[in-house]
Amino acid sequence: MGSSAGTWRRLEDSEREETDSEPQAPRLDSLSVLWKNAVGFWILGLCNNFSYVVMLSAAHDILKQEQASGNQSHVEPGPTPTPHNSSSRFDCNSISTAAVLLADILPTLLIKLLAPLGLHLLPYSPRVLVSGVCSAGSFVLVAFSQSVGLSLCGVVLASISSGLGEVTFLSLTAFYPSAVISWWSSGTGGAGLLGSLSYLGLTQAGLSPQHTLLSMLGIPVLLLASYFLLLTSPEPLDRGGEDEAETAARQPLIGTETPESKPGASWDLSLQERWTVFKGLLRYIIPLVLVYFAEYFINQGLFELLFFRNTSLSHAQQYRWYQMLYQAGVFASRSSLQCCRIRFTWVLALLQCLNLAFLLADVCLSFLPSIYLIFVIILYEGLLGGAAYVNTFHNIALETSDKHREFAMEAACISDTLGISLSGILALPLHDFLCHLP
């Protein structure tokens, strides 16, 4: 009897285990999809911003071509550069690195200005293909260029790739769980760190800028592979614990359906609705514009002028270290959303403007005795910029309805680009003024 009872109990336990295990497979499948999408958006953020960052890191080398002949411009500058303007205390290129910044950002600005008006009519897949091709073209064109003008054309291609990609992928996050915004932001921060660090490391190791750029051609391939092979088609998933579920009616990730067949998406919004949503975004857009204006005024207007002669690093090497440390700070803060969230982003704008004022004063007065103090300030600058970016888009994702979210993401993209463009325009005359000071 006891044996019979034991057998019956084992049968009950076995049935219970089978019953309990039945929902495990769907749960594991769902978890697998979440991780694939998270990793996919991280890689997309990394690859999308990579060429943009590399072009800024190479800005000093690109402009040195004006002082070199032929393809010798791709040879590592010597450790003791000769100032372009011997009467100035600064070692200046004849053109400010802000010129590279403008070539790297103005096409992006144009794309982001036009995107909310009609970019949604073009399916996502062709946009991603164009972005990948432009990224690869930028590396090839700059690598083989023998003039500043042709190099700047390559930088423009990098800008088109980055701008089109950012608008596309941030819009795409509207149809996935909100956690992918954090992964995307972390990936863009990773692009800054890995892009600047790889350019710095390879050139420091003795590789010419030309071969360094050509070695990065695998990045556009990785972007296309991540989009077409890794991301899953969006489903009506729970948006990271929010009460509302995503709507399944949406433009497909990879497919041939036309936008007109997707009710309730951003192309259904009237101009009045778009204007209303945009006005509500201004409390996030304006602080982000100020943050990016201040930090890129520092990066492309002051980095070249923060030159220390009492160090073993050449001018070009100092510039690359500045870029790498800035991007390290950006990566750290863009990856910090899970442990630190900031609602009042105007505080970050204020702190970044103070940063700009302090470093501009040092350029004029030269009161900081060591380059290592500059290193610390630049790292802090990157932390502020990255935190402003990720918290801005996270707050927008939380505070907009499903119907407005895709348009809100597209519209808010203009913030960083507008700030960067304004800083580049103002940095050019500042460069000329300071470089003619005795």
C-alpha positions in Angstrom: 0.0 0.0 0.0 2.8 2.3 0.9 4.5 1.5 -2.4 1.3 2.2 -4.3 0.9 5.5 -2.5 4.5 6.4 -3.2 4.1 5.6 -6.9 0.9 7.7 -7.0 2.7 10.6 -5.3 5.5 10.3 -7.8 3.0 10.3 -10.7 1.3 13.4 -9.3 4.7 15.2 -8.9 5.6 14.2 -12.5 2.4 15.6 -13.8 2.8 18.7 -11.8 6.3 19.2 -13.2 5.1 18.7 -16.7 2.3 21.2 -16.1 4.6 23.7 -14.6 7.2 23.3 -17.4 4.7 24.0 -20.2 4.8 27.8 -20.0 8.6 27.8 -19.6 9.3 27.5 -23.3 7.3 30.6 -24.3 8.9 32.5 -21.4 12.4 31.5 -22.5 11.5 32.4 -26.1 10.3 35.8 -25.0 13.5 36.4 -22.9 15.6 35.4 -25.9 13.8 37.9 -28.1 14.3 40.7 -25.5 18.0 40.0 -25.4 18.4 39.8 -29.1 16.7 43.1 -29.5 18.7 44.7 -26.7 22.0 43.5 -28.1 20.8 44.4 -31.6 20.1 48.0 -30.7 23.4 48.3 -28.8 25.3 47.2 -31.9 23.2 49.5 -34.1 24.1 52.5 -31.8 27.8 51.5 -31.9 28.0 51.1 -35.7 25.8 54.1 -36.5 28.0 56.7 -34.7 31.3 55.0 -35.3 32.2 56.8 -38.6 31.0 60.2 -37.2 33.3 59.8 -34.2 36.3 58.6 -36.2 36.0 61.6 -38.5 36.1 64.0 -35.5 39.1 62.1 -34.0 40.9 62.4 -37.4 40.0 66.1 -37.8 43.5 67.3 -36.9 45.1 64.9 -39.3 42.6 65.7 -42.1 43.4 69.4 -41.8 47.2 68.8 -41.8 46.8 67.7 -45.4 46.9 71.4 -46.4 50.5 71.5 -45.2 51.5 68.3 -46.9 51.7 67.2 -50.5 50.2 64.2 -52.2 49.3 61.2 -50.0 52.1 62.0 -47.6 49.3 63.8 -45.7 48.4 60.4 -44.2 51.8 60.1 -42.5 51.8 60.6 -38.7 52.7 64.2 -37.9 56.0 64.7 -36.2 56.4 65.1 -32.5 57.5 68.7 -32.8 55.0 70.4 -35.0 55.7 73.8 -36.5 53.0 76.4 -35.7 51.1 77.6 -38.7 51.2 81.1 -37.3 54.6 81.6 -35.7 53.5 84.8 -34.1 50.8 83.1 -32.1 51.3 81.2 -28.9 48.9 78.5 -30.2 49.9 75.8 -32.7 47.1 76.4 -35.1 46.0 74.8 -38.4 45.1 77.3 -41.0 41.5 76.0 -40.7 39.8 75.2 -37.4 38.8 71.6 -36.7 35.3 73.1 -36.5 35.4 72.9 -40.3 35.4 69.2 -40.0 32.7 69.4 -37.4 30.5 71.4 -39.7 31.0 68.9 -42.5 30.2 66.1 -40.1 27.0 67.7 -38.7 25.3 70.0 -41.3 24.1 67.1 -43.5 22.8 65.5 -40.3 21.0 68.7 -39.4 19.3 68.9 -42.8 18.2 65.2 -42.5 16.8 65.7 -39.0 14.9 68.9 -40.0 13.2 67.2 -42.9 12.7 63.8 -41.2 9.4 64.7 -39.3 7.9 66.0 -42.6 8.2 62.9 -44.7 10.9 60.4 -43.9 8.4 58.0 -42.5 7.1 57.4 -46.0 10.3 55.5 -46.8 10.5 52.0 -45.3 13.2 51.3 -42.7 15.2 48.8 -44.7 16.2 51.2 -47.6 17.1 53.8 -45.0 19.5 51.4 -43.3 21.1 50.3 -46.5 21.8 53.9 -47.5 23.2 54.5 -44.1 25.6 51.5 -44.3 26.8 52.4 -47.8 27.5 56.0 -46.9 29.4 54.9 -43.8 31.7 52.6 -45.9 32.1 55.3 -48.5 33.2 57.8 -45.9 36.1 55.6 -44.8 37.3 54.9 -48.3 37.0 58.5 -49.5 38.9 60.0 -46.6 41.5 57.3 -46.6 42.5 57.8 -50.3 41.9 61.5 -50.4 44.9 63.8 -51.3 43.2 67.1 -50.5 41.2 68.7 -47.6 38.2 69.3 -49.9 37.9 65.7 -50.9 38.4 64.6 -47.3 35.6 66.9 -46.2 33.3 65.2 -48.8 34.1 61.9 -47.1 33.2 63.5 -43.8 29.9 64.6 -45.3 29.1 60.9 -46.2 29.8 60.0 -42.6 27.4 62.7 -41.5 24.6 61.4 -43.8 25.1 57.9 -42.5 25.0 58.9 -38.9 22.1 61.4 -39.2 19.9 59.1 -41.3 20.7 56.2 -39.0 19.9 58.0 -35.8 16.6 59.2 -37.0 15.7 55.8 -38.3 16.7 53.8 -35.3 15.4 56.2 -32.6 12.0 56.1 -34.5 12.2 52.3 -34.5 12.6 52.2 -30.7 8.9 53.4 -30.5 7.9 49.9 -31.4 10.0 48.0 -29.0 10.1 47.8 -25.1 11.4 51.1 -23.7 14.5 49.4 -22.4 16.0 49.4 -25.9 16.5 53.2 -25.7 19.0 52.6 -22.9 20.8 50.0 -25.0 20.8 52.2 -28.1 22.2 55.1 -26.0 24.9 52.9 -24.5 25.8 51.7 -28.0 26.2 55.3 -29.3 28.4 56.0 -26.2 30.4 52.8 -27.0 30.9 54.1 -30.6 32.4 57.3 -29.1 34.8 55.4 -26.9 35.8 52.6 -29.3 35.9 54.9 -32.3 38.2 57.4 -30.7 40.2 54.7 -28.8 40.7 52.6 -31.9 41.9 55.6 -34.0 44.2 56.7 -31.2 45.5 53.2 -30.5 46.2 52.3 -34.1 47.9 55.6 -35.0 49.9 55.5 -31.8 51.0 51.9 -32.7 52.5 53.3 -36.0 49.6 52.6 -38.4 49.1 55.5 -40.8 45.7 57.4 -40.6 45.0 56.0 -44.1 45.4 52.3 -43.1 43.6 53.0 -39.8 40.5 54.2 -41.7 40.5 51.3 -44.1 40.7 48.8 -41.2 37.3 50.1 -40.0 35.4 49.0 -43.1 33.9 46.1 -41.2 31.8 48.4 -39.1 29.2 49.2 -41.8 28.9 45.4 -42.5 28.2 44.8 -38.8 25.5 47.5 -38.9 23.7 45.8 -41.7 24.1 42.3 -40.2 22.7 43.5 -36.9 19.6 45.1 -38.5 18.7 42.4 -41.0 19.9 39.3 -39.1 19.8 40.0 -35.4 16.7 42.2 -34.7 13.4 40.4 -34.5 10.2 41.8 -36.1 8.5 43.8 -33.4 5.6 42.3 -31.6 3.0 43.9 -29.2 5.3 43.5 -26.2 5.0 45.1 -22.8 7.0 48.4 -22.9 9.4 47.7 -20.1 6.7 47.4 -17.4 4.5 50.2 -18.5 0.7 49.9 -18.3 0.0 50.3 -22.0 1.0 47.7 -24.5 2.5 48.5 -27.9 0.2 48.4 -30.9 0.9 45.6 -33.4 -0.1 47.8 -36.3 3.2 49.3 -37.4 5.6 49.6 -40.2 7.5 46.2 -40.3 11.2 46.0 -39.6 11.9 44.1 -42.7 9.1 43.8 -45.2 7.3 45.2 -48.1 4.2 46.6 -46.5 3.6 50.3 -47.2 3.1 52.9 -44.5 -0.5 53.6 -45.5 -1.5 50.2 -44.2 -0.5 51.0 -40.6 -3.2 52.9 -38.8 -2.3 54.9 -35.7 1.3 55.6 -36.6 3.0 59.0 -36.9 2.0 59.6 -40.5 -1.6 59.9 -39.3 -0.8 63.0 -37.3 -2.1 66.3 -38.5 0.2 69.4 -38.7 -1.7 70.8 -35.6 -1.0 67.6 -33.6 2.7 67.6 -34.6 3.1 71.2 -33.6 1.4 70.5 -30.2 3.7 67.6 -29.6 6.7 69.6 -30.6 5.9 72.4 -28.2 5.6 69.9 -25.4 9.1 68.6 -26.2 10.7 72.1 -25.9 11.4 71.6 -22.2 13.7 68.7 -23.2 14.9 70.0 -26.5 16.3 73.4 -25.3 18.5 72.0 -22.5 19.9 69.3 -24.8 20.7 72.0 -27.5 22.6 74.0 -24.8 24.5 70.9 -23.6 25.6 70.0 -27.1 26.4 73.6 -28.0 28.7 73.9 -25.0 30.5 70.6 -25.3 31.1 70.8 -29.0 32.3 74.4 -28.7 34.8 72.9 -26.3 35.6 69.9 -28.5 36.1 71.5 -31.9 36.7 75.1 -30.9 39.0 74.8 -27.9 40.6 71.3 -28.0 43.1 72.4 -30.7 44.0 75.5 -28.6 44.5 73.6 -25.4 48.0 72.7 -26.4 50.7 71.9 -23.8 54.3 72.1 -24.9 55.7 70.7 -21.6 54.7 67.1 -22.4 56.0 64.3 -24.6 52.7 64.1 -26.6 52.6 65.9 -29.9 49.8 68.3 -30.7 48.0 65.7 -32.8 48.4 63.1 -30.0 47.0 65.5 -27.4 44.0 66.2 -29.6 43.3 62.4 -30.0 43.6 61.9 -26.2 41.1 64.7 -25.6 38.7 63.1 -28.0 39.1 59.6 -26.5 38.6 60.9 -22.9 35.5 62.8 -23.8 34.0 59.8 -25.5 34.9 57.6 -22.5 32.8 59.9 -20.3 30.0 59.9 -22.8 30.0 56.1 -22.9 29.9 55.7 -19.1 27.0 58.1 -18.6 25.0 56.9 -21.6 25.2 53.4 -20.1 24.1 54.6 -16.6 20.3 54.8 -17.1 19.6 51.8 -15.0 21.3 53.2 -11.9 20.9 57.0 -12.4 18.0 58.8 -13.9 17.8 62.6 -14.2 14.5 64.3 -14.8 15.6 68.0 -14.7 18.1 68.0 -17.6 18.4 71.8 -17.5 20.8 71.2 -14.6 23.2 69.4 -16.9 22.9 72.2 -19.4 24.0 74.7 -16.7 27.0 72.7 -15.6 28.1 72.2 -19.2 28.0 75.9 -19.9 30.1 76.5 -16.8 32.5 74.0 -18.2 32.7 76.0 -21.5 33.3 79.2 -19.6 36.1 77.7 -17.5 38.0 76.2 -20.4 37.6 79.3 -22.6 39.1 81.3 -19.7 42.1 78.8 -19.6 42.6 79.2 -23.4 42.9 83.0 -23.0 44.8 83.1 -19.7 46.7 79.7 -19.6 46.3 79.3 -15.8 46.1 75.4 -15.8 49.7 74.1 -15.3 49.2 70.5 -16.4 47.5 68.6 -19.3 46.2 66.0 -16.8 43.9 68.6 -15.2 42.5 69.1 -18.7 42.1 65.4 -19.0 39.9 65.3 -15.9 37.7 68.2 -17.0 37.2 66.7 -20.4 36.2 63.3 -18.9 33.6 65.2 -16.7 32.4 67.1 -19.8 31.7 63.8 -21.5 29.8 62.5 -18.5 27.5 65.5 -18.6 26.9 65.2 -22.3 26.1 61.5 -22.2 23.7 61.9 -19.3 21.8 64.6 -21.0 21.3 62.5 -24.1 20.1 59.3 -22.6 17.9 60.9 -20.0 16.3 63.3 -22.5 15.2 60.4 -24.8 14.2 58.2 -21.9 12.0 61.0 -20.4 10.4 61.6 -23.8 9.6 57.9 -24.3 7.9 57.7 -20.9 5.9 60.9 -21.3 4.5 60.5 -24.8 1.6 58.4 -25.9 2.1 55.4 -28.2 0.5 57.4 -31.0 2.9 60.3 -30.7 6.1 58.5 -29.6 7.6 57.8 -33.1 7.2 61.4 -34.1 8.5 62.7 -30.8 11.6 60.7 -31.1 12.2 62.0 -34.7 11.6 65.6 -33.6 13.8 65.5 -30.5 16.7 64.2 -32.7 17.2 67.8 -33.8 18.4 68.9 -30.4 22.0 67.6 -30.3 22.5 68.3 -34.0 21.3 71.9 -33.7 23.5 72.6 -30.7 26.5 71.0 -32.5 25.9 73.1 -35.7 25.7 76.4 -33.8 28.9 75.6 -31.9 30.8 74.8 -35.2 29.6 78.1 -36.8 30.8 80.1 -33.8 34.0 78.1 -33.3 35.4 79.1 -36.7 35.7 82.9 -36.1 36.9 82.2 -32.6 39.7 80.0 -33.9 40.8 82.8 -36.3 40.7 85.4 -33.6 42.7 83.5 -31.0 45.2 82.2 -33.6 46.1 85.8 -34.5 46.7 86.8 -30.9 50.4 87.4 -30.1 
